[in-house]
Amino acid sequence: MKQLTKILVDAGLIVSLFITACNKNNRLESSPDTISNTAILSCNGIAYETMGGPANLHTLLGSRTYAMVHAAMHDALNATQPRVETYAFKGKDSEANPEAATASAAHHILQTLFPARIGFIDSAINNHLSTVQQNEAKTKGLALGIEAANAILSLNHNSNGAEDPFGQPAPATNYQSL
């Protein structure tokens, strides 16, 4: 019952994030061509590789991970250049670098969900951020991304998201041969 409740809560979170993102009444006025999609696409690729790339067959874990990573990046990006309502993080810092904020948010979610892959995650994010100039804006973006990720993680009801939501099946004890 506890596992079913957890699955329903997670499904509710994903559905509510989707509905909020698609609601046109939530849109704020801003120029749509001021932010490159490179940061989001790059972090999406890092998440994909973190979960095993083409060998990943755990679609529940993948769906949940992508939802959390993208919600955190969404909130981090919107904290630097507000356009739409955020999901969980309400902070703002227009001086923070948006690329650093989104990468930091993705990094923090991934390292929380996949601690065994932290070497790969650190390397991939650092490689991605190597093109961002080291200055106060980058430092602020990195901190802001962690805050946005923590806001998303706080909605996760103390679950690390990496365990199998169904658990292992109980061994069968009453086999009958035919």
Sequence and secondary structure as in RCSB ss.txt:
>XXXX:A:sequence
MKQLTKILVDAGLIVSLFITACNKNNRLESSPDTISNTAILSCNGIAYETMGGPANLHTLLGSRTYAMVHAAMHD
ALNATQPRVETYAFKGKDSEANPEAATASAAHHILQTLFPARIGFIDSAINNHLSTVQQNEAKTKGLALGIEAAN
AILSLNHNSNGAEDPFGQPAPATNYQSL
>XXXX:A:secstr
 HHHHHHHHHHHHHHHHHHHHH GGGB    TTSS SHHHHHHHHHHHHHTTGGG   HHHHHHHHHHHHHHHHH
HHHHHS  B  SS     TTS HHHHHHHHHHHHHHHH GGGHHHHHHHHHHHHTTS  SHHHHHHHHHHHHHHH
HHHHTTTT  S S TT            
